[in-house]
Amino acid sequence: MFVKDESARMGLPAFKVLGASWAVHQVLSRRPPGDEVVLVTATDGNHGRAVARMARLFGQRARVFVPSGVHPTAVAAIAAEGAEVTEVTGTYDEAVRRAAEAADKPGATLVQDAGWPGYEQVPGWIVEGYSTLFAEIDAQLSKAEAAEPGLVVLPAGVGSLAQAGVTHYRSRPDSRTTALLTVEPGTAACVLASLVRGELGTISTSETIMAGLNCGTPSMLAWPYLRDGLDAAVAITDADSATAARDLAAYGIPAGPCGGASLAGARAALTGEDAEVRREAVAIGPDTTVVLLSTEGAAANPVPVRQRDSSSQEGQRPLARPGGYGTGDARRVRSKSPSDAPGPGTAMTERASRGSPHCEHVGTAVTMCPHAVCLVSTGGPPGAAH
């Protein structure tokens, strides 16, 4: 089991700067030299700080809209980058709406990581930036003389990072060999809900310690990739995320709640009652290489001290091997420096259907959707799409 540790990416405690740096570069390169612009965005924390950092480095201003529920540490970090922070009493989707309105004013432009009709180019650049992460995984696994991943676990907010993962792994000639699992909070599982419904939709959300994943609508740009390219989606509880983050910390990996989500999602999907059925559905065995994306460090979003996992007396569980066959070491796959990172790029091939043709009542809720996607919810109903 490998963990892609994104707690120190280009001086920031999360992966988001990969997308923000590339998108801001593209935006500014298309404007006249010396032109001043306000870079506007909405954020649950990490994306906004990344945009604010890039604005400061390029000598521009940033305005960042922040919804309710974002940790005060994250809000303060955005302001410390010199950005104008506007706190929105409402959801992430409301913050995105407010940001889009503000960016319509002269001298402003939107740098958002979600796409919708008429707003597709910038989020596309952000996805391209994220592709660096997956190219690094290939190189780092090769250096470690490890097999190609049989499973990659992807935290999903609006789904742009997952889109980059699908693009990367489904573009290969042997694209069927790597299963892709998204993980979301049970209180904000918009990707899972859209997969269940079979079409892009919006859900009502509530607060979660996984603030960076607290999104009610998947990116329109990402949706076709998620619909056709994912193998499974899982929703988890805050308690399981916090436990996983603390377990990773015990191995020297400073994960925040969103970073711990990948381990929690792997545990939910690959262990417990009827786990063999789920492992078979995504072709996971005891020798499979599993890659977990720890997308943020604890410095980005601290893990609540009192968050406990009800399934464990001490709120702690050992790391499980990919097939759930005992305890195993987490081997750390660190981020590379920007100078070592390959350039961004995109490619996509049609995904072949894989996995078992059906799954039946696993955990608290399992639903089958097209393309053999096994959907698991351990964090309560994902919400009704509307």
N, C-alpha and C positions, 0 to 999 in steps of 0.2 A: 504494500500500500504506500503510495507516494502522495505527498501533500505539496501542492504548488503554493508557496508562501508569498503572499502579496502584501506583507506588512511593511515593506520598505521599498516602494517603487518610486524611483526618481525623487526621493526625499519626502514622499507622502505615504501615509499608511494604508493605501488601498490601490487597486489596479486601475481605477477610473481615469487616472492621468494618461494612460495609454491612448484612450479614445479622445479625451479632451485636447491633448497636445496636438494630435494629428488634425482634428477638426478645426481648432483655432488657427493652426498654421494655414490650412486650406482657405478658411474664411478671410484671413488677413492678406494672403497672397493674391486674392482677387480684388482687393481694394487699392486705390492709389497710394503710393508710398507716402508715409507721414500722415495718412488719414486717421483721425481719431474716431473711435467707435466704442459704444458701451456693449459689452458682451453680457447678454441676459440669459438666465437659465432658471429652472426649478430643480430642486434636489431634496433627497432624503438625507444628504450629508456629504458623501464622498465625491460625487460628480460635481457638485457646486464648489467644493473646495478646489478641485482640480481645475475647473474653469477659472476660478478666481486667481489661482496661482499662475496660470498661463497668461491671463490678462495682465497681471503685475509684471511678469517677465517681459512681455511685449510692450510695456508702457501704455496699456489701455485700462479702462475702467470696467468693473463688473458689477452687475446687480443680480442678486441671487434670492429667489423666492423659496421659503422653507415652510413646509406644512407642519401641522401639529404633530407632536410625538417624537420629533427629532431630538436626540440627546443634546443637552446644553453644551457639552464639550465640543460636539460637531459644529454647532451654530457659532460658538466662540472661535473655532479654528477658521471658519469661513471669513468671519469679520477680521481676523488677524491677518488675512491675506490682502486686506485693503478693500474688500468688496462691500457694497451697500447691501445689507441683509434686510429683506422684508419678510416678516413672519406672518404666515397665513393661518387664520383660524379655520381649519378645514383639512381635507385630504390632499394627498400628493396630486391627484388629478386636478383638483382645484388650483393648486399651486402652479401646475403646468399651464392651465388656462390663463391665470394672471400673468405669468411670464410671457406667454405668447402675445397677450394684449400689450404689455409694456414694450416688447420688441418691435411692435408696429410703428413706434414713434421714430421720427427722423434721428439719425445718428445712433441707432441701436440695431442689434441683430441677435437672433435667437441661436443659442448653441445647446440644443436639447438632445438627449439620447433616446428619445422615442419619436416614432414617425407617425404621420397621419396624412390623409389626402392633401396634396399640395405642399407638404413639408417632409421631404424624403432625402434630399442631398446631404444635409448636415448629419443626421443620424446614420446615414450610410458611411460617411467618413469616420464616425465614431466606431462603428463596427469594424471597419478596416484597421483602425488602431488597435482594437482588441485582438485582432488576428495574431499580433506579435506574441501574445501569451502562449498560444497553442503551438506556434513554431518553436518557441523556447522549450516547451514540454517535449516535443520530438527530440530536440538536440540533447536535452538533459537526460531523458530516458536512455538514449543511445549511449551517452557517456557513462551512465551507470550500468551499461550492459544488461538492461532490463528489456523484457518483451514489450511490444506495442500494447497500449492499454486495451483491455477488454471492456472496461467500464470507465467513463469519465462522468463525474458528478458536478453539475452546473447550478449554482444558485441563480434563481431567476427573479428579477423584478419586473421590468417591462419586457425582458427577454432579449436585449441586444447582445449581451455576452453569450447567451445560449445560441443566438443566431450565428455569431462568429464561430462557436464550437461546431455547430451543424455544418456550416460552410466548410470548415477545415476538414472534418472527418468524413463527410459525405462526398468530398471531392476526390477522394482516393480511389484507385482501381479496386482496392479491397475494402470498400467503404462499409461493408456489412460486418466487419470484424470488431468494431468498437461500438458498444452500446452507450447511449447518451441518456442520462437521467437528470431531470431538473428537480430542484427542491425549492419550496416556498413556505412562508408561514401559513398555518392553517387559517389565520384571520385575513389573509390577503393572497389567496392562491388563484390569481387571475389566469395564469397559463393553464393550470389544471382544469379550471372551470370552463375555459374556452375549448380545451381538448375534449372534455366530456360532452359539451354541447355540439361540437363539430364545427363551430364558427366563432369568429372573433367576437368577444363580448366584454361587458363591464360588470364588475361585482362591487358590492359594498364592502368596505374594509374597516378594520378597527386597529387600535394601536398594538404594536409588537416591538419587542426588543431588537428584532431584525429590521431596523428602520429602513435600511437600504433596499429591502425587498418589499416594502409596504406600498404596493402599487395595485390599482384597481383595473387597469386596462393594459393588455399587452400592446407593444408597438405594432402598428399596422405593417411596418416594414419587416418586422421579425416574424410575424404570424405564419406566413406560408412555409418558412423554414422550420418553425417549431412543429407545425401541423404535420409536415411530411417527413421530418428528419429525426424527431425524438423517438426513443424507445419506451420511455416511462417518465412519469411525473409523480412527485410525492409532496404532500403537505405535512409539516411537522409543528410541534408545539414550541413555545418559547423555552420551556423547561428543558426539552431535549437539546435545543440549540445551545443553551447556556452550559449544560453538562458537557456537550461535545467540545465547546470552546475551552473549558477548563481542562478537559482531558488532553487536548492538543497542547495547551500551555505546559502540562506536565512533561511533554516531549520536547519542550523548548520552542514551540511554535506559538507566537503571541496572537492568537486569533480573536477577533471580535465575534459578536453573535452571528453576523452574516458569514463570516469565515467558518465558524463551527457548524453552520447549517449543512455543509456538504457531508461531514461525518455523521451528523444526525440523520440526514436523508439516506445515506448508505445503510446505516443500521436499521432504519425503518423498512427499507426495501428488501434487505438481504438477510435479516434475522427475524426471529420470532415465529409465531404460528404460521404454518403453511409457507415458510420461507423457501422451501425447495421448489415450490411451484413458481414463485417469482424469480428465483435464480435461473430456472430452466427457461423461463420466458425471455430472459435477456442473455442466455448462454453464459452464465457466470459459474465458474468452478473454483476449487480450492487453490489452484495455481494461477488464477487470472490476475493480471496487473490492473490495479485500481488506482485512478488518479482523482484526488479530491482537490477542488479549487478553494483555497482559503483566501477569499477575495478581499478581506480587510483585516487589519491588525486591531488589537485591543485599544491602541492609541486613537483610532478613528472612532470607535464606539465601544466604551467599556462594558464588560459583562456584569450584569447586576449581581451583587454579592449574595443576595438571598434567593435568587432564582434556583429552584430545586427540581429535580426530576423525580416525579412520584413513583417511578418504577425502581428507584434505588434509595436505600436508607440514607446513604451519605450524599446522594446527588452525584455520584461518580460511578463511571463504568469504564473498564479497560477498552482500549482500542480492539475492535474485532477484525479478524482477517476477512478478506473479501467474501469468502464463503461462509463465514460465521464459525470457523473451526478452531476457535481459541483466541488467545491473545497474541498480537504481533506488533513488531516495532513499526512506527511511522517513520519512513525515510523522507527527509526533507529535501524538496526540490525548490531552491531559492530563485527569486527573480534575478535576471542578469542586468548588468548596467546598460543604460541606453545605447552606448557605443557598440555593445556586443549584439544588440537586438536586431534581428532581420527586419527589413522594411515591410510595411503593410501591403496586403493584397487580398483579393477575393476571387473565389471560384466556387461553382456549385454544380453538382450533378444530381440527377434524380435519384432519390433514395429507394433502394429495393426493400420490399416488405420483409421483416424478419421477426423472429420470436414465435411463441406459441399462438395458436389462433384464438385462444380465449383464456380468461382467468376467472376464477369464481371466488367471491366473498372472502377476501384476505384482509386481515386487520379490521379497522372500523368501517372502511369503505373502499371497495375496489370496483372500478368500472372499466369496461373495455370500449375503446373507440377505434376508428379506422386506423390502418397502418400498424396494427398489432402493438398498440401502446397500452401498457398495463399501468393503470392509474391507482395510486395508493394514497389514502388520506389518514394520517394519524393525529391530525390537529383539529378535528371537528370539520363540519361541512365547509367546503370552500366558498359557499355563497351562491346565490342564484344569479345566473347571468341575465342581463336585461338589456 
